[in-house]
Structures are given as C-alpha cells and as structure tokens.
Amino acid sequence: MLDLTHRPRRLRTSKAIRDLTQETTLHTSDFVFPLFLIEGTNKQEEVASMPNIFRYSIDNALKVCEELQTLGIRAIDLFGVPDKKDETGSEALNPKGLIQRGIRAIKKEFPDLCVMTDIALDPFTSHGHDGLVKDGKILNDETVEVLCEMACSHAECGADVVAPSDMMDGRVGAIREALDDEGFIDVAIMAYSAKYASSFYAPFREALHSAPKFGDKKTYQMNPANSDEAMREIELDISEGADIVMVKPAMVYLDIVRRARERIETPIAVYNVSGEYSMIKAAAQNGWIDGERVMMETLLSMKRAGAKLIFTYFAIEAAKLLKQS
C-alpha cells in the first residue's frame, strides 16, 4: 500500500500555489545587457549570427539605453568595434576613442545607469588576442600595464565598473592599485575570473571582428576540463580586490557557479554568451523549440545555480516577458 503522507504534488496543484512556493525568481534588475558600439552616426548593423542583436553608433546606443531603463534593466556592458586596429591595440587608450566617448555620452544622458566596460585588448588589436604579443607569445606583465591604463581611462570617463576579461595573471590587483592611485576608489572591478577557452564565443568574435589571427587563446583562457582551477582563479581575484567575479560561459559551466556559490560570498556574475544565445535563436527559428520558454528556463537556471548578475543578449526580450507576467 502506498504511503501518501507526503505529497509534493500538493504544492503544484495551481499556478497560485506554484508561484507562492517558487524558490527562484528572475527580475529585470538581474540582467546586464551587452552593448556593441561602432563609429559613425545613425548606424545600426545587425550581427549576422546573432538575430536581433546590433552594433550601434553612440547616438543610437542612447536610444537603446532609454529602452533599457524603461524596462527596468539597470546595467550595460560596453564593447567597442573601432575602425582602427594595430599590433598593440593603441586605440584602447585613446582618450577620445569610441568607448571613452560612449561612456561619457551614456553617463551624461543616463547618470543612474550602471555602465560596465570590458578591459581587454582583443577588440583593438590587429591580431585579435587579448594582450600584447612578441614572437607569437602573449605577454602577461606588459599587457597588465596597458590594462591598468585602459581601466583608468574608462574610470575617468565615468565608468562605474571595469571588467577585465583578459585572464592575465595579477591584473586585478594591479588595476585596483592603479585605480586607487588615480583617485577612482569607488570604481568597482568585476573580474572575469573563470573564463574558459570555449567554442561558444564565435558569434561574439564576429560581432567585434576580434577572432584571433593566429593560434588560439588556450594559454590564458581556462581549460574546459578544469573545475578546481576555477576555484583557485576566483579566490585569487577576490584576494586581489575583485568586487564581483564572473564565470563565462554560463550554460555549460553552471556546476562552476554552484561550486563557487558554496565557497564564497562575493557576488557571482555569469555571461550567457553569444553561442548560447544563437543556438536558442536558431532552434526557435526552425520551430524545434519554444524560444521564449527555453530562454526564460535558461536564464532561471543561471540564477538558481547561484548567479547574482546575468549578462545576456536576451535581456530586453526577457524583461518584456517579465513585465507581462
């Protein structure tokens, strides 16, 4: 005879009960929207491999920021697609460069919007690597010096959070010291602490025209097979002054997020990367899945695993659905 003293299904009998007992809830304030900037005026270029994602000139990016605030999305992550690239990524340090001008314009119009900026050289280098290169080797310490200058340049323009995504050793501590020395003590650092050498980045690299021209990024990005190493990287970055740590990609690395959540109290971000976005979009366009439901289930899984911030190209679509619910 069945012992039915405990019936978990009682708490699933109606939507009202399910909502009351739901353990994890998505909010629009969980989302950070990645925003791609290009030179020019009144420009909007769709990224071929990322449906509904565009590169914007600064004037059009301001219109996107207005929509984000209306939807309750309170943070963006800026990436630039400069016209000028060279071996050293010198445009990254241009005080009148694309990102610098973008930060100033956005903070002037939307002072309450949290502006995060990517700190890495790959969008600015002709070779597509995140650091300086000599004889085919990506240089660590020399790159860190440039990243410190880049972070201070963004802070001077009004960035709220700088986000080193380069995976050079020691860069978080060096950037923290550089920011503090320049008086930017309130500018936070979000470290891409566990950034894996993933195959899911391809559409993003198309968007920024930043695919490496030789070799790969496996000497500085992490081996997808490693979990213990991620814990070491995360704890190192926190010890150096990281205010937020990131796991990237998100979907296939949620075990890393959960493991980190159980070890640390520092806020954890995840990046729902371009390949993850494009797979869902492609499957939905082919009628194989319900795109909206898979999108929301995917984002919910990231928060359930322990992420506090979710960087996602789905942010606008998801926020609209949350407003309707």
PESUL-V981411 format. One record per helix or strand of 3 or more residues. SS is the DSSP state (alpha for helix, beta for strand). FROM is the first residue (numbers start at 1). TO is the last residue. If there is no record, write none. Layout:
((SS/FROM/TO) (SS/FROM/TO))
This chain:
((alpha/8/12) (alpha/15/20) (alpha/28/30) (beta/31/38) (beta/44/46) (beta/54/57) (alpha/58/71) (beta/75/81) (alpha/90/93) (alpha/98/109) (beta/114/119) (alpha/141/157) (beta/161/164) (alpha/171/181) (beta/188/196) (alpha/199/208) (alpha/228/239) (beta/244/248) (alpha/251/263) (beta/267/272) (alpha/274/285) (alpha/291/305) (beta/309/312) (alpha/315/324))
